Amino acid sequence: MRKIRVKNKHLVLAVLFAVLTMGAIQHYGGDYLWNQAETARSAGDHVKALAYYDALIERYPQHSRRPDALYWSAELLPSFENFAATFFPDGSRVVHKGLSKQDLPEGSLTRIQRYLMILEEYPTHWTAHHVHFQLADAYHTLGDPRAEELYLKTLHNEMASRRVDAGLRLMQIYESQGHLEEALKIIRYCQNELSATMSIDTQIKLGDILAALGDPAGAMEAYQEALLKASEIKETFPPGATEEERALFSVKAEYARRIEPRLESLEQPDSSVYVQGQVSLLGSPLAGVNVYVRPAADGSKGFSMALEGPGQWVTDQSGRFAGHLAPGSYEFGISLNFHQAELVEGTHLQIVGGRQELRPGVDPEEIIFRFVDTVELKAPTSDFVYAGGPIEIAWEPYPGAEKYQVWFGAVSIDESTGTRHASFPVGVTSATEFTVAVRHVLPFGSVGVDPLGVEPGCLVLRPEAFDRLRVRVDALDGADQVLSSSTGLNFGGDREVPGEIKVQEGLRTKAEELLFQRKYDQAVELLEDTLEENPEDIDALWLLARIHQAGTYSLEENSWDHRDFAHYDLEKSLALLERIQELQPGPEVEEALRTVRSLLPR
């Protein structure tokens, strides 16, 4: 019997298998499974589709659809194209489409195993012509050098699909190895033999390679062709967008920012800058990692661009990458596939030299992406349940740390919008222990808005009202640079997040519960009634002051400005805070008063 976990539930195929053992259904069971798998895949139900494909593969080894089932089931599994964890100096994001590792049944065949079965058992089947690229990509994500040979087989197989994609992968591999002549041969082959239409990014890449090989005329032609293609992009902007906003988000303008410095560098021979770096995990090289480069105007945050294709470089077996860039400001980042993400989960990422101004004749700083051990928390322990009051935190000393910054926050679970969490710094210490004694989880004045209104977690203040709390300790060096943190990287699934604290059930007030249910009007009415009965209820005063400062929900369609929301009233918020100051003065209410007064029109 095989089980597939889906959000803590299991799809059990035992009944299906039992039915297939009966009479005529046994004879037609393979066809039934195939049709059910295809129907589920078309409907986007990848878990169910995988279950039916695997049932066919296991129970009907002679069925004519078995190689198809192997191929299409492999396509459902996590890969370079449906999972990417991206890291840049200014932040990170995870893009995930289709099945995750947590959705897979225990003992399930891997992508590589499925592709190898096709090649070994069905070498003349149509799927075999398309497997070399898929298998190469699977090896590529593991940093396996066998990927190169398989990409070459794909490139030269007239019956294969994705031949141009194979060429682009090879070009990336060769450039990372410094084999620019080989990279150029691949591009020319794609142009001449495959009649491939060059994308703008590939055209830029061609210019970079030609420039590095000492062919400025060819590089200029490539860059100008890229500019021409970029100028033909049709762009649309929201009504009312300013010229500044259009310039900031214009794809055309971004390509111009990338290409023009390259053209200028051609007028100055040997002006390109050689950059290099390494990606490592706990001191060992991490191969097969895609490294991306994006322009950063004036050395500031880089332009956010899609990372759907291969990076500028890919790390080799020693985890290293290198190449030439035109002078300018850049940000460097990496993207991990699902396998690499599994390896680094639970570690902390250090980025050195991730944002640089490259100048001719000046050696740039080496770019380092280093996954290191986290700060080890000693308290609170994983079995600790919060029921109110201060929280004692303790941790092991971290090598090289001169001080530690402590963060505190909350996790709220919303059935409509999912899990949300936010935190803020509560103190810095040179010791290895700290007491969190805050009345409220988030600073007064922070506002988060989603399609349903202001997020309840931004309105509710008391720690006791949340589903979970979270503490984090960052280890800092003498320059206040973060060496590591206690949480580590987490990509979902069942991994327990260090520092996450369970909250005892039943501690929410009725008003807080109504807010989490998005019953904003009822919550406000209840709070007003509460204060009418007891004008000195401090918690009710704080919560209503917060609501009037942030607002609750939009009164107009498609409005995202919380200042236009229901219950937004800064004068009422100020009056409530002044009442709190009379009853229970302190730095927290003084800061809240400053926040509201700064928002009032002058």
N, C-alpha and C positions, 0 to 999 in steps of 0.2 A: 504493500500500500504506500502511495506517495502523497505527501502533503506539500502544499505551497502556501506560505504565509502571506496574507494580505491584510495589513493593518491589524495585526494581532488575531486574525481569524485564519482558518485553514480551509482551502478547497480540497475536499477529499474525493479521490477518484475511485475508491473501492466499489461504490455502487455501480459506477459506469463499467468497471471491469467485470463485475458480476453479471451485468446485463449482456455483455458481449460474449459470454460463454454459453448463451442459450441459442440453440437451434440455428435458424437461418441468419439471425443477427450475428452469430459468430462468423459466418461466411462473409457478410458484408460489413463487418466491424471496421476494417481499415478504411473503406470508403466513407463510412459514417464519421470516423475520427477526423479524416482529412477535411470533409465538408464543415464540420464543427470548428476545426482549427482556423480554416480560411474565413469563416463567418466572424469568428471572434477577432481575428487579426484586422479584418476590414472595419470592424466596429471600434477598434482601438483598445480592446480588452486583451492586453498582452499576456496577462497572467493566465487567463483561461486558454488563450491560443497556445501558449507554451505547454500547458498541461496536456492538451489534445495532441499536439505534435509529438511530444515525448511518449505518450501512450502508443501512438502509431509506431514510432521508432522501436520501442521496446517489444511490443507484442506481435508486430507483423513485419519481420525482417525481409520477407520476400515481396512485400507490396511494392507496386510500381511507383507509388508516391513517396516512398521512404527517402530517396535522395532529396526530393523537394522539401520534405519535412525537415531534414537535416539542415538544408540551406536556409529556409525561412525561419526556423527556430533560432538558428545562430544569429540571424539578423535582429532578433528581439533582445538578445543579451547585451549587457553593458559594453560599450565600445568607445573609441576615440570620438565618434560622431554624435553620441547621445549622452555623454557625460564629460564635463570639463570643470575643474576647480581652478580658478584663475586668481593669481596674486600679483598685485602691483603695489608700489610703495604707499599709495593712498587708500588701499583697501582690497577686498577680495569678493568673489562671488562664485556661486556654484550653479551651473546650468545642467539640468537633468531632464532627459526625455526618455520615455519608455520604462523598461524594467530597471530596478536597482538591484544591488547585490542581495538586499534583504528580502526581495521577492522570490529568490530562486530556491527551488527545492534542494534539500540536503543530498549531496551526491550527484547533482545534475551534471550532465556533460558540459564541458566548457566550449567556448567558441572554437578554439583551436582543435579540440577533439572532434567536433562536428565537421569542420572543414577537412581535417585529415581523413576522416571516414569517407567523405565524398571522393577525395583523390585516390584513396586506396581501393575502395569497393565499387566506385562508379566512375572510372576514368574517362568513359566516353559519353557520359550524361551531360546535358547542357550546363548543369550547375558547375561541372568541373572546370569549364572555361572561365568561369567568373570567380572561382575560389582563390586563385593565386593572389589577387589584389586583397581580398578580405583576409586571407591568412597572413599576407605580408603586413597589413595594418595591425593585425593582432600581435604579431611578433614585434612590430615597430613600437607599440605601446609598452612592450616589456624590455625594450632596449636590446632585442635579440638581433645580432648581425645577419641572420638568415633573411631578414626582411629585404635587404638590398637585392639579392638574387631573385626573389619572388616578384619584386616590383619590376625588375628587368624582364622577367618572363611575361608579365602582364603587358608591359609596354610593347613587346614584339609579337604578341599573340593577336592576330587579326580578328579572332572570334571573341576576344575578351572585352568586357565592359570596363569603363573607368581607366582607360589607357592614359589619358591626359593627366588624371589625378595621380597615377603611378609615376608619371614623369615629374610632376611637381614635387612629390615626396622624394624622388631620387635627387632632384636639384637641391632640395633642402639638405639632404644627407651629404652630398658632395661639397656643398658650400661650407657646411659645418666642419668638414674634414680638411678644408683648404684646397680641395681639388676643383678649382674654378674652371679649368678647361673642360673637365668632365661635366660640370654643371651646365656650361654653355652648350656642349654637344647635345645634352638632353633637351634643352629649350629649342635648339634648332631642329632637332628631330621632331619634336611635337609640332613645330610650325610647318615644316616641309613635308613630313611623311603623314602626319595626322590631320593636317590642315586645321590645327587647333586655333581657335580664336583666343587671343591673349587677353586675360583680365587686366584691369588697371594695375593691380598689385603685382602680377607677374611681369608686366611691362616695366614696372619700377625695378623689380628684382633683376631683370635683364640688364637694365641700365647700370645697376650697382655692380654686376659681374663684369660688364664691359669696361666700366671705369676702373675697377680693380685690376683688370688685365692690361690696362694701358691703351684703351681704345676710346678716347674722349669723343670722337666723332660719332661712333656707334652708340655710345652712352647717351649723347645729346639727342640723337634721333629717337632712342627708346623713351627717354624722359618726355620729349615733346609729344610723342604719340600718346603717352599716358595722360599728359595734360589735355590733349585734344579729346580723348575719350571721356575724361572727367568733366570737361565743359559741356558734353552732350547729355549728362545726367539730368533728368527732369526732377526738380525738387518741389515739394509743397510744404507750406508752413501754416501753423494755426492762424486763424484770423486775428489781427491785432498784434502779431509778433513784431517787435521793434527791429530796426536795422542791426542793432547790436546782437539781439537774440538770433537773427537770421545768420549773421556772420559766425556766431559761436557754434551753431548747430548745422551749418551748411556742409554737406559732404564735399561739394565742389571746392569750397574754401579750404577744407582740411587737406584734400589732395594737393592743392596749390601750396599749402604750408609744408607739405612733405617733399614736393618735387622741386620747388624753386631753390632751396639751399643746395640741392644736388646739382642743379644747373650752374649755380654760382661757383660751386667748388670745381667744376670743369675748367673754369677760366683761370684757376690757380692749380697748376699741376702738382701732384703729390700732396694735395691738401686733405685727402681723406684720412680718417682717424681709425686706427686699429684698436678694437675693443675685444676683451676676452673675459671669461668668467667661469664659474663652476657651480653646480648644484650638488649638494651632498645631504645624506641622511645619517645622522648620528656618527659622523666622521667618515662614512663610506660614500663613494661616488654614486650618483643616481643617474642612470643612463636613460635615453629615450625621452627626455623632458623637452617639450617645445618652449622655446624662449622667444618672447615677443618684444618688439620695439615700437614705441609710439612717440610722436613729437610732443614736446612740452613747451608751450610758448612762454618765453621769458623765464624758463626754469621752473615754472609753476606746474600745477597738475596737468597731466597729459590728456589729450583728447580721447574720449572713450570710444573705442572702435570694436566692431564685432570680431570675435576670435574663432570663427567657424572653421578656418583652414589651418594648414601647418604654420608654425611660427617662422620667424626670421632664421632661426637656427634650431638644431636639436642636439642635445648633449650626447657625447660619445661614451664609450665604455668607461672612461675616466671621469665622467660627469662634466666634461669641459665643453665650452663653445667659444667661438671666436669669429670675427669678421670685420669688414670695413664699413664705416658710415661716414656720410658727409658731415661737415661741421654743423653744429646746432644743439638745441636743448632736447633731451630725450628722457623718457621713462622706460625702464626695462621691467618686464614681468615674465612669469612662467604660467603654463597651463598644464595641469595634471590630468591624466585619464583615470578611469575608475580603479585600475590596478595600482597605479602610483599613489592615488589618494588613500587606498587601503594601507599601503606601507607607511605613509607619513601620519596617519590619523593618531591623535594623541600626543603629537610633538608640537613644538613651537617653531615658527619660521622667522629667522633673522634675514633681513635684506640689507646688504651693504653695497653702496654705489648704485642704488636703483634709480636715482635721478641725477643726471649729470649734464653739464654744458661741455660739449666736445669742441676743442680748439685745435687747429693745425699746429703741429710741432710740440704739443703738450700731451704727455702720457696720461691717459685717463685712469681713474681708480678702477681696480679690478672689481667686477660685478659678482657678488656672492649671494647665493640663495642657500641658506644653511638651516636644515631642520634639526633642532636640538631638543634635549630633554626639557621637560617642564619643571616648574617650581612644584615641589611635593608638599601638599597640604597635610598637616597632622590633625587639624581641627577646623571646622566641624567634621565629624566622621560621617560616613555614608548613611548610618542609621539614625542620625540626629533629626528630630522633628521639631520645627519651630512652633512655639505656642505664645510668643510675645516676649518683649524685653530685649536686652542687649544680646549680641552674638559674639562669642569668643572665637578668634581665628588664630591659628598657629601654623607655622610651616618650617621646613628644613632650610638652612642657609643655602644660597645658590652661589656657585663659583663665580667670582668676579663682581658680584653685586655689592654696591655701597649703600643702597637703600631700597626700599620697597614701596610701591604705591598700591593701596587697597581700593578695590572697587566693590560697590554694592548695588544690586538691582533686583528685578522681579521678573517672573515668567507668568504670562496669562494665556489661557487657552480659550480661543473663540471658535465656536463651531462653524461660524460663517467665514472667517478670514484666517483661521489657523493659529499657530502658536506665535506669540510675540514676546520679545524680551528686550529689556533696556536696562542700562546700569550707568552709574556715575561715580567719580572718584570721591572717597570719603576721608582720605588721609594718606600721609607719607611718613614712614618711620625707618629708622636704621636697625630696629629690633626685628625679631622674627615672631612677633605676636602683636595682635591688635584687637581692640574691642569696638565693634560696630554698634553704636547706640544712637540711632536716628529715629525720629518719630515718623518720617515719611520716606517712601522709597525713592521718588524722583524729585528733582528740584522744582519748585513752584515756577510755572511759566513755560515748561516744555510742552509742546503740543504735537501730537501725531494724528494725522487724518487719513482715513481710508474711505472707500465708496459708501460706507454706511454712516459716516460721521466721525466725530472725534473718537479715537480708540479709548475704550473704557480704562485700559491700563494707564492712560495719561491723565485720567480724571481721579481715579481712586488713589488714595495716598498711603493708607496704613499698610505696613508689611503683612499684617494678619489677614488681609483681604485677598491676597494673591494665591494662585495655585502652587507656585514654588518661588523660592528666593534663590539668588545666586551671588556668591562672593568670588572675587578674583584677586590674585596677588601678582603684580608685575615686578620682576627684578630689574633694577635700574643700575647702570654704571655711573661713573663720576660725571659724565656729560648728559645725564638723564635719558640716555638711550635705553630702550627696552631690550634686555638680554633674553628674557623668557617670561612666560606667564604660567599660571597654575591650571588654566582650563585646557589648553592644547587645542589642536584642530579637531573639529567634529563635523562629519559629513552626513549626519542623520543615522538612522538605524537604532540599534539597541545599546550603543555605547553609553555608559553612565558618564555624565559630565562632572568632573571634579568640581566641588564647591557648590553644586546644586543642592538646595535644601528643601525638603518636604515641609509643607505647612499643615498644621493640624486642621482638620475639617471642622466646620461649624463656627468659625470665628468671624465670618462676614456679617456686617449689619444688613438690615433689610434694604436700605438705600444703596449700599454697595452692590448687593445682589441684583437689584433692578438695573443698575448701570451696566453690569456685565451682561445682562440680558438685552441691553440696548433699549430699555424702557426709560428713556431719558425724562420724559414729562412726568411720569409717575414718581421717579426718584426725586425730582425737584419739588414736587408737591409734598412728598413725604418729609423731606428735609425742612421745608417751610413750616409744616405742621409740628415737627419735632421742636423747632426753635421757638415756635409760638408757645408750646408747653414748657420748654426749658431753654430760655435765652442764653444760658451759660454752657450749653452742650458744645464743648470745644471741638470734638470730632465732626459734628454736624456743621459748625461754623466753617471749619477748614474745607470740608468737602463742597459746601455750597459756594464758598469763595472761589474755589478752584473751577467749578462749573461756570460761574459767571465770567471768569477770566478767559477760559478756553472756548466756551460755547459747547454745543452738543451735536446738532445735526443740521444739514443744509435745508434752508427754506426755499431754495431755488434749484432747478434742475442743473446738474453738472457744475455746481459751485464747489470749489475746493478751498475757498478763503474762510477760515474759521471765524473771522470777524463779522461775517454775514450770517453766521449760524444762529439757531435758536438759543436763547438764554445767555447770549454774549452781552455782558453789561459790566463794564469796568468800574462804573461808579458804585454799583452794588457790591462788586468784589472788594473794592477799597474799603467800603463801610464795614463789611464783615471782618476784614483783616484788622481794621482799627479796633473793632470790638474784641478780637482775639488779643491784641496787644494790651488792652486794658485788663483783661482777665488773666493772661499768661504771657507776659512779655519775654522776649528772648531773641537771639540772633536769627532764628529761622523765620519768624514773622517779620522781623525788620527787613530781611532780604526779600521776602514776598512783597512787602509794601513798596520797596524800591522798584521791584519788577513791574508792578501794576502802575505805579506813578509814572514810570518811564514810557508806558504804553498810552497813557492818556494824552489827548490832543492838547497842544499848548496854545 
